[in-house]
Amino acid sequence: MIEFEVKKCKTKASYSVTLKKKQKLQLERLSKHFEVVSDAGIAIVIMVEDVEVICHGYGELKFKINNLDKIKEISEKIFSKIL
C-alpha cells in the first residue's frame, strides 16, 4: 500500500496530498494514464473521475474538493500508476 498524507491547505480552500516517503512525480508518465487538462512543465492538471487534480513535479497533489474519501481514492490511483 502506498503511504501518503492528506492535509488541508493554509487557505482552507483545497487539500494537499504528499507521499510519506518524499519522492518526485514522473509527470510525463502520469500524462500517459490520465487526461491532461493543462501542462506547465513543472506541474500538470489532470482529470480523474470528473475531478481536476493539480500534480506538482516535486511530489504534491492538490484537490479543490472536500470529499476526503474521494481524495484518498484518486490519490491511490494516481500514485499506483507512477510509482
Buried (B, 14 or more C-beta within 10 A) or exposed (E): EEEBEBEEEEEEEBBBBBBEEEEEBBBEEBBEBBEBEEEEEEBBBBEBEEBBBBBBBEBBBBBEBEEEEBBBBBBBBBBEBBE
